[in-house]
Amino acid sequence: NFNYMSDGQAVSGWGIQLGDPENWSSPVDASRRAKSASGKVAIEPADRTGRGDALQISWSPRKDIKGVFSLSGAPIDLSKFENEGALVLDMRLDTKPDKNVTFGMDCGYPCRSEMHVSKILKDLTKDEWTTLPIPLNCFTKEGLDIKKVNGPLLISTDGKLKITIANVRLQ
């Protein structure tokens, strides 16, 4: 329960979902090529060091609605890592955001915690891979029930954004 995405693939026990107001929970199949119901969010395999070892996520600027990318699965208890652990993403910023972006964790609707990360993303060097850690206690301070995390990563915006992610893990 420490790895959620590896080489652009959801790790066993976790799944990828896309959402927008038309359908907040559209599962993505093994091809990793999909769009949310209204077309706000799209994903496709991308390359980091090998062929298809990352996942590119694009939010369309033409759709002025919120779009969500998420990893989800059965609830897990991360409480023993609350003050030492971090959610870590190996990612590349491809298109800087033009509106507010949040990264979050889910603990069963309506339980959720989100952090505004637009400034962090805008400060990243475009087209360069980076490792981005977010301390777990940042999420618990925003209301996450860390004993029942069923969505270790949610990314949402109603603007444009394009990022590529290779790995998501607890460290």
Residue frames as a rotation matrix with the C-alpha (Angstrom) as fourth column:
ASN 1
0.552 0.834 0.000 0.00
0.834 -0.552 0.000 0.00
0.000 0.000 -1.000 0.00
PHE 2
0.094 -0.595 -0.798 2.93
0.355 -0.729 0.586 2.36
-0.930 -0.338 0.143 -0.57
ASN 3
-0.925 -0.362 -0.119 2.85
0.000 -0.313 0.950 2.51
-0.381 0.878 0.289 -4.38
TYR 4
0.029 0.995 -0.095 -0.24
0.028 -0.096 -0.995 3.74
-0.999 0.026 -0.031 -6.18
MET 5
0.979 0.132 -0.154 1.13
-0.150 -0.041 -0.988 4.30
-0.137 0.990 -0.020 -9.70
SER 6
0.104 -0.974 0.201 4.32
-0.050 0.197 0.979 2.86
-0.993 -0.112 -0.028 -11.11
ASP 7
-0.835 -0.517 0.186 5.68
0.195 0.037 0.980 3.55
-0.514 0.855 0.070 -14.59
GLY 8
-0.787 0.531 -0.314 2.43
-0.615 -0.632 0.472 5.24
0.052 0.565 0.824 -15.57
GLN 9
-0.311 0.677 -0.667 0.24
-0.001 0.701 0.713 2.28
0.950 0.223 -0.218 -14.54
ALA 10
0.323 0.482 0.815 -2.07
-0.880 -0.164 0.446 2.03
0.349 -0.861 0.371 -11.54
VAL 11
-0.787 -0.616 0.024 -0.62
-0.557 0.695 -0.454 -0.53
0.263 -0.371 -0.891 -9.14
SER 12
-0.480 0.598 -0.642 -2.72
0.299 0.799 0.521 -3.63
0.825 0.058 -0.562 -8.36
GLY 13
-0.296 0.484 -0.824 -5.58
0.950 0.060 -0.306 -2.71
-0.098 -0.873 -0.477 -6.04
TRP 14
-0.297 0.139 -0.945 -5.78
0.104 -0.979 -0.177 0.85
-0.949 -0.150 0.276 -7.38
GLY 15
0.028 0.375 0.927 -7.61
0.976 0.189 -0.106 2.20
-0.215 0.907 -0.361 -10.39
ILE 16
-0.936 -0.308 -0.173 -7.57
0.242 -0.916 0.319 5.36
-0.257 0.256 0.932 -12.47
GLN 17
0.080 0.987 0.137 -10.74
0.946 -0.032 -0.322 7.42
-0.314 0.156 -0.937 -12.84
LEU 18
-0.924 -0.211 0.318 -11.61
0.316 -0.890 0.328 10.60
0.214 0.403 0.890 -14.71
GLY 19
-0.131 0.930 -0.343 -14.48
0.952 0.021 -0.305 12.88
-0.277 -0.367 -0.888 -13.80
ASP 20
-0.973 0.043 0.225 -16.38
0.013 -0.971 0.240 16.01
0.229 0.237 0.944 -14.72
PRO 21
-0.627 0.750 0.209 -19.92
-0.653 -0.361 -0.666 17.24
-0.424 -0.554 0.717 -13.99
GLU 22
0.067 0.677 -0.733 -21.46
-0.906 0.349 0.240 14.79
0.419 0.648 0.637 -16.47
ASN 23
0.848 0.104 -0.520 -19.96
0.099 0.932 0.348 11.77
0.521 -0.347 0.780 -14.63
TRP 24
0.588 -0.617 0.523 -17.61
-0.801 -0.531 0.275 12.20
0.108 -0.581 -0.806 -11.66
SER 25
0.001 -0.553 0.833 -16.39
-0.615 0.657 0.437 8.59
-0.789 -0.513 -0.339 -11.72
SER 26
0.854 0.199 -0.481 -15.47
-0.516 0.446 -0.732 7.12
0.069 0.873 0.483 -15.12
PRO 27
0.492 -0.702 0.514 -13.05
-0.022 0.580 0.814 4.20
-0.870 -0.412 0.270 -14.73
VAL 28
0.314 -0.516 -0.797 -10.13
-0.943 -0.265 -0.200 3.96
-0.108 0.814 -0.570 -17.16
ASP 29
0.991 0.073 0.111 -9.30
-0.058 0.990 -0.132 0.62
-0.119 0.124 0.985 -18.79
ALA 30
0.465 -0.867 0.179 -5.86
0.487 0.420 0.766 -0.96
-0.739 -0.268 0.618 -19.31
SER 31
0.362 -0.325 0.874 -5.23
0.883 -0.180 -0.433 0.98
0.298 0.928 0.221 -22.54
ARG 32
-0.140 -0.329 -0.934 -4.87
0.739 -0.662 0.123 4.16
-0.659 -0.673 0.336 -20.44
ARG 33
-0.970 0.009 0.244 -6.45
0.168 -0.701 0.693 6.17
0.177 0.713 0.678 -23.27
ALA 34
-0.160 0.956 -0.247 -9.62
0.984 0.175 0.039 7.89
0.081 -0.237 -0.968 -22.13
LYS 35
-0.741 0.078 0.667 -11.59
-0.043 -0.997 0.069 11.11
0.671 0.023 0.741 -21.77
SER 36
-0.827 0.550 -0.114 -13.98
0.114 -0.035 -0.993 12.21
-0.550 -0.834 -0.033 -19.04
ALA 37
-0.145 0.887 0.438 -17.69
0.808 0.362 -0.465 12.19
-0.571 0.286 -0.770 -19.98
SER 38
0.819 0.479 -0.316 -17.73
0.260 -0.801 -0.540 15.84
-0.512 0.360 -0.780 -21.12
GLY 39
0.610 -0.644 0.461 -14.18
0.662 0.094 -0.744 15.76
0.436 0.759 0.484 -22.48
LYS 40
0.914 -0.272 0.301 -12.64
-0.375 -0.850 0.370 18.07
0.155 -0.451 -0.879 -19.86
VAL 41
0.164 -0.871 0.463 -9.88
-0.766 0.184 0.616 15.59
-0.622 -0.456 -0.637 -18.90
ALA 42
0.877 0.017 -0.480 -8.03
-0.362 0.680 -0.638 13.22
0.316 0.733 0.602 -21.21
ILE 43
0.307 -0.820 0.483 -5.22
-0.575 0.245 0.780 10.75
-0.758 -0.517 -0.397 -20.56
GLU 44
0.913 -0.126 -0.389 -2.83
-0.249 0.582 -0.774 8.79
0.324 0.803 0.500 -22.73
PRO 45
0.669 -0.739 -0.079 0.38
0.648 0.527 0.549 6.83
-0.364 -0.419 0.832 -22.25
ALA 46
0.866 -0.500 0.022 3.58
-0.438 -0.777 -0.453 8.88
0.244 0.383 -0.891 -22.48
ASP 47
0.525 -0.765 -0.374 7.31
0.556 0.641 -0.529 8.24
0.645 0.070 0.761 -22.32
ARG 48
0.912 -0.391 0.121 9.72
-0.348 -0.586 0.732 9.04
-0.216 -0.710 -0.671 -19.52
THR 49
-0.134 -0.986 0.102 12.66
-0.763 0.168 0.625 6.63
-0.633 0.006 -0.774 -19.80
GLY 50
-0.871 -0.069 0.486 10.92
0.190 0.865 0.465 3.90
-0.453 0.497 -0.740 -21.74
ARG 51
-0.810 0.587 0.006 7.93
-0.134 -0.195 0.972 3.45
0.571 0.786 0.237 -23.99
GLY 52
0.103 0.994 -0.031 4.63
-0.087 0.040 0.995 4.18
0.991 -0.100 0.091 -22.24
ASP 53
-0.296 -0.301 -0.907 6.16
0.794 0.450 -0.408 4.35
0.531 -0.841 0.105 -18.75
ALA 54
-0.923 0.117 -0.367 4.25
0.144 -0.778 -0.611 7.52
-0.357 -0.617 0.702 -17.82
LEU 55
-0.106 0.957 0.269 0.75
0.991 0.124 -0.049 8.93
-0.081 0.261 -0.962 -18.15
GLN 56
-0.966 -0.171 0.195 -0.02
0.204 -0.965 0.166 12.33
0.160 0.200 0.967 -19.66
ILE 57
-0.124 0.933 -0.339 -3.10
0.940 0.000 -0.342 14.07
-0.319 -0.360 -0.876 -18.24
SER 58
-0.913 -0.145 0.381 -4.61
0.316 -0.844 0.434 17.05
0.259 0.517 0.816 -20.08
TRP 59
-0.160 0.864 -0.477 -7.35
0.659 -0.266 -0.703 19.43
-0.735 -0.427 -0.527 -18.97
SER 60
-0.246 0.139 0.959 -9.02
0.928 -0.253 0.274 21.15
0.280 0.958 -0.066 -21.93
PRO 61
-0.879 -0.076 -0.471 -9.14
0.251 -0.913 -0.322 24.96
-0.406 -0.401 0.821 -21.80
ARG 62
-0.806 0.592 0.013 -12.24
-0.237 -0.342 0.909 24.87
0.543 0.730 0.416 -24.06
LYS 63
0.091 0.833 -0.545 -14.42
0.477 0.444 0.758 23.32
0.874 -0.329 -0.357 -21.34
ASP 64
-0.482 -0.246 0.841 -15.08
-0.452 -0.753 -0.479 25.79
0.751 -0.611 0.251 -18.52
ILE 65
0.756 0.653 0.050 -15.97
-0.431 0.439 0.788 23.06
0.492 -0.618 0.613 -16.03
LYS 66
0.139 -0.689 0.711 -14.07
-0.919 0.178 0.352 21.21
-0.369 -0.702 -0.608 -13.32
GLY 67
0.614 -0.041 -0.788 -12.25
-0.399 0.846 -0.355 18.04
0.681 0.532 0.503 -14.34
VAL 68
0.440 -0.384 0.812 -10.74
-0.828 0.178 0.532 15.46
-0.349 -0.906 -0.239 -12.02
PHE 69
0.110 -0.495 -0.862 -8.05
-0.386 0.778 -0.497 12.77
0.916 0.387 -0.105 -12.38
SER 70
0.323 0.002 0.947 -7.97
-0.946 0.040 0.322 10.30
-0.038 -0.999 0.015 -9.49
LEU 71
-0.578 -0.418 -0.701 -6.45
-0.284 0.908 -0.307 7.09
0.765 0.022 -0.644 -8.21
SER 72
0.037 0.671 0.740 -8.85
-0.991 -0.073 0.115 5.07
0.131 -0.737 0.662 -6.09
GLY 73
-0.443 -0.156 -0.883 -9.26
-0.130 0.986 -0.109 1.73
0.887 0.066 -0.456 -4.35
ALA 74
0.430 0.571 -0.700 -10.25
0.575 0.425 0.700 0.09
0.697 -0.702 -0.146 -1.09
PRO 75
0.780 -0.089 0.619 -9.79
-0.416 -0.814 0.407 2.24
0.467 -0.575 -0.672 2.05
ILE 76
0.163 -0.797 -0.582 -6.40
0.645 0.532 -0.548 2.01
0.746 -0.286 0.601 3.78
ASP 77
0.951 0.087 -0.295 -5.17
0.299 -0.485 0.822 3.33
-0.071 -0.870 -0.487 7.13
LEU 78
0.247 -0.894 0.374 -2.16
0.515 -0.205 -0.832 5.64
0.821 0.398 0.409 6.74
SER 79
0.918 0.262 0.298 -2.33
-0.064 -0.644 0.762 7.05
0.392 -0.718 -0.575 10.29
LYS 80
0.690 -0.699 -0.187 1.06
0.506 0.280 0.816 5.71
-0.518 -0.658 0.547 11.39
PHE 81
-0.233 -0.788 0.569 2.67
0.972 -0.176 0.155 7.77
-0.022 0.590 0.807 8.59
GLU 82
0.687 0.710 0.155 0.73
0.719 -0.694 -0.007 10.99
0.103 0.117 -0.988 9.20
ASN 83
0.911 -0.305 -0.277 3.64
-0.156 -0.878 0.452 13.03
-0.381 -0.368 -0.848 10.58
GLU 84
-0.071 -0.990 0.125 6.56
-0.157 0.135 0.978 11.36
-0.985 0.050 -0.165 8.78
GLY 85
-0.256 -0.001 0.967 5.12
0.750 0.631 0.199 10.38
-0.610 0.776 -0.160 5.41
ALA 86
-0.347 0.165 -0.923 4.56
-0.494 -0.869 0.030 12.26
-0.797 0.467 0.383 2.17
LEU 87
0.653 0.494 0.575 2.62
0.382 0.441 -0.812 11.62
-0.654 0.750 0.099 -1.01
VAL 88
-0.245 -0.865 -0.437 5.33
-0.213 -0.392 0.895 11.78
-0.946 0.313 -0.088 -3.70
LEU 89
0.841 0.491 0.228 4.81
0.158 0.180 -0.971 12.28
-0.518 0.852 0.074 -7.44
ASP 90
-0.496 -0.862 0.102 7.43
0.345 -0.088 0.934 11.87
-0.797 0.499 0.341 -10.16
MET 91
0.495 0.833 0.248 6.03
0.675 -0.188 -0.713 14.29
-0.547 0.521 -0.655 -12.69
ARG 92
-0.755 -0.607 0.248 6.66
0.624 -0.552 0.553 16.72
-0.199 0.572 0.795 -15.53
LEU 93
0.091 0.745 -0.661 4.79
0.186 -0.664 -0.724 19.96
-0.978 -0.057 -0.199 -16.11
ASP 94
-0.427 -0.198 0.882 3.90
0.864 0.199 0.462 20.18
-0.267 0.960 0.087 -19.82
THR 95
-0.228 0.408 0.884 1.49
0.389 -0.795 0.466 23.17
0.893 0.450 0.022 -19.80
LYS 96
-0.977 -0.175 -0.120 1.35
0.182 -0.405 -0.896 25.62
0.108 -0.898 0.427 -16.91
PRO 97
-0.237 0.953 -0.190 -2.07
0.964 0.206 -0.171 26.07
-0.124 -0.224 -0.967 -15.27
ASP 98
-0.706 0.074 0.704 -4.15
0.207 -0.930 0.305 29.15
0.677 0.361 0.641 -16.02
LYS 99
0.296 0.798 0.525 -6.60
-0.540 -0.314 0.781 28.64
0.788 -0.514 0.338 -13.14
ASN 100
0.049 -0.223 0.974 -6.61
-0.988 0.135 0.080 27.16
-0.149 -0.965 -0.213 -9.66
VAL 101
0.050 -0.113 -0.992 -5.35
-0.339 0.933 -0.123 23.56
0.940 0.342 0.008 -9.36
THR 102
0.333 0.044 0.942 -5.85
-0.939 0.109 0.326 21.31
-0.088 -0.993 0.077 -6.35
PHE 103
-0.472 -0.390 -0.791 -4.14
-0.268 0.918 -0.293 18.08
0.840 0.073 -0.538 -5.31
GLY 104
0.071 0.568 0.820 -6.13
-0.983 -0.100 0.155 16.05
0.170 -0.817 0.552 -2.83
MET 105
-0.957 -0.173 -0.234 -6.78
-0.119 0.967 -0.225 12.77
0.265 -0.187 -0.946 -1.09
ASP 106
-0.069 0.997 -0.043 -10.17
-0.669 -0.014 0.743 11.11
0.740 0.080 0.668 -0.71
CYS 107
-0.960 -0.178 0.218 -11.54
-0.281 0.575 -0.768 9.31
0.011 -0.798 -0.602 2.34
GLY 108
-0.627 0.777 0.060 -15.00
0.779 0.624 0.057 8.30
0.007 0.083 -0.997 1.07
TYR 109
-0.602 0.417 0.681 -17.54
0.100 -0.807 0.582 10.85
0.792 0.418 0.444 -0.18
PRO 110
0.870 -0.022 0.492 -18.02
0.234 -0.860 -0.453 13.47
0.433 0.510 -0.743 1.14
CYS 111
0.737 -0.654 -0.170 -14.76
0.105 -0.138 0.985 13.12
-0.667 -0.744 -0.033 3.10
ARG 112
0.553 -0.578 0.600 -11.93
0.756 0.046 -0.653 14.74
0.349 0.815 0.462 1.13
SER 113
0.458 -0.497 -0.737 -8.95
0.304 -0.692 0.655 17.03
-0.835 -0.524 -0.166 1.58
GLU 114
0.602 -0.251 0.758 -7.61
0.760 -0.113 -0.640 19.35
0.246 0.961 0.123 -1.11
MET 115
0.110 -0.655 -0.748 -4.63
0.482 -0.623 0.616 21.70
-0.869 -0.428 0.248 -1.28
HIS 116
0.972 0.157 -0.178 -4.17
-0.050 -0.597 -0.801 24.56
-0.231 0.787 -0.572 -3.73
VAL 117
0.239 -0.931 0.278 -1.00
0.522 0.364 0.771 23.86
-0.819 -0.039 0.573 -5.72
SER 118
0.891 0.172 0.420 -1.23
0.453 -0.379 -0.807 26.35
0.020 0.909 -0.416 -8.62
LYS 119
0.768 -0.640 0.015 1.72
-0.637 -0.762 0.113 28.41
-0.061 -0.097 -0.993 -7.37
ILE 120
0.134 -0.721 0.680 3.86
-0.285 0.629 0.723 25.28
-0.949 -0.291 -0.121 -6.85
LEU 121
0.372 0.059 0.926 3.08
0.719 0.613 -0.328 24.09
-0.587 0.788 0.186 -10.39
LYS 122
0.977 0.025 0.210 3.70
0.159 -0.742 -0.652 27.53
0.139 0.670 -0.729 -11.94
ASP 123
0.575 -0.810 0.112 7.12
-0.739 -0.455 0.497 27.61
-0.352 -0.369 -0.860 -10.25
LEU 124
0.353 -0.440 0.826 8.18
0.248 0.895 0.371 24.26
-0.902 0.074 0.425 -11.77
THR 125
-0.512 -0.568 -0.645 10.42
-0.575 -0.331 0.748 24.26
-0.638 0.754 -0.157 -14.84
LYS 126
0.561 0.788 -0.253 8.31
-0.682 0.267 -0.681 23.32
-0.469 0.555 0.687 -17.84
ASP 127
0.783 -0.119 -0.610 9.16
-0.417 0.627 -0.658 20.04
0.461 0.770 0.441 -19.64
GLU 128
-0.382 -0.924 0.023 11.51
-0.597 0.227 -0.769 18.90
0.706 -0.307 -0.638 -16.85
TRP 129
0.287 0.459 -0.841 10.96
0.307 0.787 0.535 15.85
0.907 -0.411 0.085 -14.64
THR 130
-0.454 -0.361 0.814 10.77
-0.641 -0.503 -0.581 16.56
0.619 -0.785 -0.003 -10.92
THR 131
-0.429 0.332 -0.840 9.90
0.650 0.760 -0.032 14.75
0.628 -0.559 -0.541 -7.71
LEU 132
-0.379 0.425 0.822 7.16
-0.468 -0.854 0.226 16.56
0.799 -0.299 0.522 -5.81
PRO 133
-0.667 0.151 -0.730 6.53
0.611 0.672 -0.419 15.54
0.427 -0.725 -0.540 -2.16
ILE 134
-0.134 0.661 0.738 3.43
-0.483 -0.694 0.533 16.67
0.865 -0.285 0.412 -0.25
PRO 135
-0.948 -0.274 0.163 3.50
-0.263 0.385 -0.885 15.87
0.180 -0.881 -0.437 3.50
LEU 136
-0.475 0.800 -0.367 0.51
0.596 0.599 0.534 13.76
0.647 0.035 -0.762 4.60
ASN 137
-0.362 0.354 -0.863 -0.15
0.845 -0.266 -0.463 16.06
-0.393 -0.897 -0.203 7.55
CYS 138
-0.944 0.123 -0.305 -0.90
-0.233 -0.904 0.359 18.87
-0.231 0.410 0.882 5.06
PHE 139
-0.566 0.770 -0.293 -3.92
-0.108 0.283 0.953 16.81
0.817 0.571 -0.077 4.00
THR 140
-0.257 0.493 -0.831 -5.00
0.880 0.474 0.010 15.92
0.399 -0.729 -0.556 7.55
LYS 141
-0.783 -0.052 -0.619 -4.90
0.377 -0.831 -0.408 19.61
-0.494 -0.553 0.671 8.50
GLU 142
-0.792 0.502 -0.347 -7.45
-0.608 -0.592 0.529 20.15
0.060 0.630 0.774 5.70
GLY 143
0.026 0.929 0.368 -9.84
-0.955 0.132 -0.265 17.47
-0.295 -0.345 0.891 7.01
LEU 144
-0.072 -0.093 -0.993 -8.58
-0.618 0.786 -0.029 14.13
0.783 0.612 -0.114 5.64
ASP 145
0.678 0.210 0.704 -9.57
-0.666 0.580 0.469 11.08
-0.310 -0.787 0.533 7.70
ILE 146
-0.097 -0.888 -0.449 -6.21
-0.978 0.169 -0.121 9.38
0.184 0.428 -0.885 7.33
LYS 147
-0.537 -0.063 0.841 -7.57
-0.464 0.855 -0.233 6.09
-0.704 -0.515 -0.488 8.69
LYS 148
0.124 0.643 0.756 -9.74
0.428 0.652 -0.626 5.48
-0.895 0.401 -0.194 5.60
VAL 149
-0.226 -0.324 -0.919 -7.93
-0.642 -0.660 0.390 6.79
-0.733 0.678 -0.059 2.51
ASN 150
0.230 0.348 0.909 -9.57
0.437 0.797 -0.416 5.36
-0.870 0.493 0.031 -0.60
GLY 151
0.857 -0.049 0.514 -8.22
0.464 -0.363 -0.808 7.95
0.226 0.931 -0.288 -3.03
PRO 152
0.268 -0.831 -0.487 -4.50
0.790 -0.100 0.605 8.61
-0.552 -0.547 0.630 -2.52
LEU 153
-0.792 -0.538 -0.286 -4.42
0.293 -0.748 0.595 11.21
-0.535 0.388 0.751 -5.31
LEU 154
0.432 0.841 0.325 -6.95
0.832 -0.233 -0.503 13.61
-0.348 0.488 -0.801 -6.84
ILE 155
-0.772 -0.583 -0.253 -5.94
0.416 -0.764 0.494 16.37
-0.481 0.276 0.832 -9.24
SER 156
0.175 0.913 0.370 -8.54
0.960 -0.074 -0.270 18.90
-0.219 0.402 -0.889 -10.34
THR 157
-0.767 -0.273 -0.580 -8.90
0.164 -0.958 0.234 22.21
-0.620 0.085 0.780 -12.16
ASP 158
0.433 0.880 0.197 -11.49
0.518 -0.063 -0.853 24.06
-0.738 0.472 -0.483 -14.20
GLY 159
0.491 -0.361 -0.793 -8.74
-0.643 -0.764 -0.051 25.63
-0.587 0.535 -0.607 -16.33
LYS 160
0.785 -0.343 -0.516 -6.09
-0.294 0.528 -0.797 24.29
0.546 0.777 0.314 -18.65
LEU 161
0.250 -0.759 0.601 -3.24
-0.830 0.151 0.537 22.10
-0.498 -0.633 -0.593 -17.46
LYS 162
0.803 -0.080 -0.591 -1.10
-0.279 0.826 -0.490 19.31
0.527 0.558 0.640 -18.86
ILE 163
0.122 -0.763 0.635 1.13
-0.957 0.079 0.280 17.15
-0.264 -0.641 -0.720 -16.70
THR 164
0.332 -0.109 -0.937 2.81
-0.377 0.895 -0.238 13.79
0.864 0.433 0.256 -17.13
ILE 165
0.329 -0.150 0.932 3.10
-0.926 0.140 0.350 11.46
-0.183 -0.979 -0.093 -14.15
ALA 166
-0.208 -0.470 -0.858 5.26
-0.548 0.783 -0.296 8.34
0.810 0.408 -0.420 -13.92
ASN 167
-0.458 -0.070 -0.886 5.00
0.550 0.761 -0.344 7.32
0.698 -0.645 -0.310 -10.26
VAL 168
0.116 0.491 0.864 2.84
-0.648 -0.621 0.440 8.09
0.752 -0.611 0.246 -7.22
ARG 169
-0.025 -0.229 -0.973 3.86
0.479 0.851 -0.213 6.67
0.877 -0.472 0.089 -3.85
LEU 170
0.960 0.168 0.225 3.90
-0.143 -0.398 0.906 7.10
0.242 -0.902 -0.358 -0.10
GLN 171
0.150 -0.974 -0.168 7.41
0.359 0.213 -0.909 7.79
0.921 0.076 0.381 1.12
